Amino acid sequence: MEPTPPQASLEGVFALFESCGHLVDPGDGVTQLEHALQSAALAREGCAPDALIAACLLHDVGHMIEGAGGEHHEAVGAAWLSGCFPEEVTEPIRLHAEAKRYLLTKTPAYAEALAESSLESLEFQGGLMSTAELSRFESAPHHEAAVRLRKIDDRAKDPEAASPPLDSWRMLLARLASA
């Protein structure tokens, strides 16, 4: 894994995917790049706003920074990206692990949609939410986008899926990075 730049930039994001996008999350069976591309494509198919499409594309960059399986990838990725992208992109990323906890607490049947690795990581992410945690999460400005991102994330693990190439997202990211 190559060292990441101290602050995210548009070119830094593409360089990170170039150097680390080949990493495979053992629990998912797809590379970080494939997962990112599938996530963005699913968001676009679902008519998500551009900021959410970007969040879906970038939500696991923390795994490439920390290494696959990093326990704080959502916070690491959001913090790194915050030097380049607005909160509409970074906050759903920061909250997407919390969104899994939220969905499992509110809808226990949601567990059926999760990969085994997602269920295993639940313990170190804090387990089910308490009433106070539910309230805090629901009051976060970007919690609904985080829930939507989480549901897309869970579906974007198909080793056979064909997705647009990374460079096809460059203009969208450039527009958001300059906003």
N, C-alpha and C positions, 0 to 999 in steps of 0.2 A: 504494500500500500504506500502510495506517495504521500508526502506531507501536504496538508491542505494549506491554502493561503491564509494569512491571518484574518482577512476580511473577505467576505464573498464579493464577487463581481460576476457579471454575466459570463465572461470568459473563464473565470474560475469555476463556475458551475459546470460548464462544458468540459473543462480540463479534469474535474473530479470524476465525471461520468466516463471520460476517456481512460483515466488511469485506474478507476476502481469499479466501473460499471459491470465488469465481468464477474465480480464476487457473487457467489450463490449463497442465499440464506438456506442452510441445510433443511429447515423445516418446510420451505416453500417450493424448492426444486426449480426456481427460475432465478435468473441473474437480477441484480439490482436494476440494471438498465431495462431488462424486459418488464420487470414489475412496474417501474416508473412509467414506461411507455404505455403499458396496458391501462394503468390507472388514469393517465391523462386522456387516453382514447375513450375510456368508459365515461369519464366526466363530460367530455365533449358530446358523446352520444346521448347523455342524459341532459343536455342543454344547460350545463352548469355555467355560471359566470366565469369570465377569464381568470379572475383571482383564484377561484376554486380549482380550475383546470391546472393552473400553475402549482397550486398547493399539492394537488394529486401527483403531478409529475415529480415534485421535489420532496415529498413527505418523508422519504427514507434516506435523504442524503446523510443524516447522522450515522446511519449504519456504515456508510463508506468512510466517514471521518473516524468513527470509533472502532470500526471493524464489525462485520456481520454479527448480529446477536447482541450488540451493545445495549446495556440496560437503560441508558438515558438518551437514546438516539433522537427522540422527539425534541428534547430540550437542546441538545447539542446542534442538531440541524437547524432548528428555528433560530437559535442565537447566531449561528454562522450566517444564515440567510438574511437576518434582520439588517445587516449592513448594506444590503442591496435592494430588498423588496419590502413593500408595505405590510402592515399588520394583517390586511385582508388575505395575504398569502401566508405569512409566518405564524399567525395565531392558530389557524386550523391545524397546522403542522405540529405546533407545540402541544395542542390539546388532543391529538388523535389517539394516543394511548389512553388518556382519560376517557375519551369517547367510548372506547371498548369497555372499560369498567362501567361506565354509565349505561350502555346498552345492555350489558349482562345483568346489571342490577334492576333496571326497569323492565326488561323482557328476558327472563331466563332462557327461553327457547332460542334466543340469539346464539347461544353456544353451539347450536347445530350448524351454523353458518361459518364457524371458525375452524381454521386449520389447527391441528394438534399443537403446533409450536406457539400459536397465539394463546391457546388455553394454558400452556405451560408457563408462558411469560407473565400471565396474569398475577401470579403470586408476588413476583418482585416488583410489579407495577402497582401493588397496593390492594389487590383483591377487589371484592365488591365494595361499592361506595356506601358510606354511612349517610344518614339523612342530611347531615350538615354538608357533606361532600357533594351530594346530589344538588342541594340548593346552591352551593358555590359554583358548581359546573354550569347549572342552568342560568345563572346570572352573568356568566362570562359572555362578552359581546359576540364572540365568534363560535359559540358552542354548537349552533345548528350546522354551520359549515363543517365543523370538526366531525359531527355525527355523519354527515353526508360523505365526507372524505373517508371515514372509517369503514362505511359500508362498501364504498368503491374499493378501498384497499383490500378488503376481504375477498372480493371477486377477481382481483387482478393477479392471479397466480396460475394461469393456464400456460403450460409449456408449449402448447400448439398454437396459441393466439398470434395473429399477425397484427402488428401495430405500425403506425407511421414512424419514420425514423426520428431520432433525437433532433436533428437539425430542423425538422418541420415545426418545432415549437419555439425556435429562436426569436421570431418576430413577436410572438405573444409575450415571451419572457422579457424581451427588450422594451416593449411598451410598458410593462408593469414595473420594470427596474427603473425606468426614467420617470415614473409617476410621482 
